Amino acid sequence: MVKLTLSALPALSPAVAVPAYDPRAQIPGIVHFGVGAFHRSHQAMYLDRLLNSGRGAGWAICGVGVLPQDARMRDVLAEQDHLYTLVTRSPDGQAEARVIGAIVEFLFAPDDPERVLERLADPATRIVSLTVTEGGYSVSNATGEFDPTPPDIAHDLTPGAVPRTFFGFLTEGLRRRRERGLPPFTVVSCDNMPGNGEVTRRALTAFARLQDPELGDWIAHNVAFPNSMVDRITPATTEQDRQDIAAAYGIEDVWPVVAESFAQWVLEDRFTQGRPALETVGVQVVGDVEPYELMKLRLLNASHQALAYLGLLAGYCFVHEVCQDPLFARFLLDYMTQEATPTLRPVPGIDLGAYRRELIARFSNPAIRDPLTRLTVDSSERIPKFLLPVIRDQLARGGELARCALVIASWRAYLATALEEGSASLPDQHAQALAEAVRRDAQQPGAFLDLEAVFGELSRNARFRTAYLSARESLHRQGPLGAMRALMGEESSPSNVTSLSGR
């Protein structure tokens, strides 16, 4: 067994690819906030490819953690010379292992906030990227406006405060660059949101204007916020993953990453200080990201929400189990084909029929073991960004929305079940509001839709409300399998009817 460090790389199995470059000699040109499993399987992997090609000089990554739980990432990366193992697994059972060395520095902001600020103000820093989750931008799903009231954001808006959030750090970093006559860095969001660059611009400039109106205007006029679409299914690392990697490759890695073999990154070509040559390592650098972005959010991400709640209500635990069930696979394909795809623009170079089929194959990959519960975290942020836009567009065009309505009804039913089973807290930053809406809905069917922060004006749409109430009733009477069959014109057999509580 070889403990993963730089000095141990020559001793690793030939089956494990290792960096062809010396990570110690690399200069970070990218500062990344939110170093989690996805960042390490995706953006850092692409930069590792670029560094291995010899074309990535000056584009290594400095990771930054601002949350208390990020202290563990600090400790693990320090112990392993900032290296980690990425194992990718394809649907046909093939696996590949690579040691990634693109993250050459990690700063835990609470340890030394000033060091983070100076890294942001360093002339070598040309890009700041983000994976801070869909809810991390503090933008209302109902109004699209920035919300400055969360405690850490309110703290950062206090004059003279030491930053706690990426808003505070980026704003101060940009202020220092302006004072020193340095051009601003580009800010790249890698989170799953429609127009993620525009959302980031709106949120950061709103924060900065509250702190310093002149600085906020300078940021609005001088900083680039390119949109991006990112895709790679990456579950959280488990103890079993560590043991499997140790057994297969002889590597002792405290925090490896396991992901599917598929990866995609579509990036808008809009940068203030240049960019890495990512197009040479598989990134699609384009002028307009929106068609790709809508395709991914409304087909992949919304389908994840569709299969998560119906799957959990049906007794499944993992994504691949759901998608290996022909009934679920057909339901998902029908949702994608009949409700989501009609809302999309043509996507250059993409056959949407093949893309839909490929998604089912990716979801069915048993080697990934993606837990359905992972997809339920912060769904009050995910559903408004992935599924509700499909409903709005279908309402506008007079299209079908029965499957979307069943997904919303299954979300409510799952939350009701969790509350009845005594769940101490729902995995959602709006847990209290959701719980109250579910309880109201039990007494007055349809009240769940009155949750303004999630549904906005949709709650007042009579056609959507009728579709939701119909789906809710079908789900209660026939269970998840019966409700899906009913939508597809099939009769439910008694063995497939599951009565759901929590009316």
C-alpha angles and dihedrals in degrees: 000000000000120000108224112251135126093262091052096055095095090055096056122109116273085239088072117076113220132193114286087204133064107253089201090064096052124105116215112237094165126063112198126197114203110034102192136137095287096050090049093049095044126021095024089048091054091048089049089055090050094049090048089053091057092241099097104079110147094015105093119128133254108197121211128198122194102170124084091243090058088075088082091056088051091053097044095047092046090051092051099042087254091296127130138171121250115198118188123195126197127208091254091061099257116141131194128191127203134170109229119213102170094106101076099166137027124194122194100208098211089059095058117354091177091060090055091049092051091048088055090048093047112115088228091065107090102155133038114193131190141208100168098139128260092280095048095086095068093225118146114243089209100049106015089230127133114256112214096181105089106111099245092047091047088050092052090052091058110105111261095007120154104239122256100172135053087249091062095043096047094045093050092043090053091046090056092048091052092049091049094048093247122143115249124259121245116253115219120188114204095183126116104258134121106260092001092178092052092046090052092048092050094047098044096045091047090052093046093049090054088054099037119355094201093051090047091055091048090053091048092053101038111030122083118220106187119194119238141185118211129186135178125119105235120170122198114276115263133200087249089058090054092049093046092051091048091051097044100040107016092240124141101208118164094201115019123163127233119196142156118273093243117091133168134177122178112186132186111236098234117118134150098212106025127270142236117278090255093155087072092063102046105282115133106228107194143164096237122033098176099092091052092042095053091046092055098040096046098038106032106022096038090047089054088058090046095053097038100065099032089045095050091047088052091054101257123138106191136047094236091054091056095047094047086061105092092214093057093042090054092046092052093047090049091050092049095044103039104031112019104035095055088062094056132095119228109283114219112243095000128115100207093200091055090044091055092050091046090054091057090050091049093047090049094057105124093193092070098055092197107188116229090222089066088065093054096064113113094349089159083073098037101048094053090052100040110027109020093061088059090052092049093050093046091050090051093050097038092246133149120285106161093111092049089050091052090053090053090047091049090050090055092046092050091050090049091051092049091051093047090051088057100253106183091217137356115240092249134099088226093049097133095050091047092050091051092048091050092051091049090049090055089061098034113026110224096031089109088073091059090076095116096192090062108029103026112179093353090083088068095052108106095202093052092046091051091049091049093049091049092050091045092053093046091050091050095048101038107022124232097301094046092047091053092047091050090055090052093049096253127130119242119236116220092248090062097049114103118184111220122211124209098073 
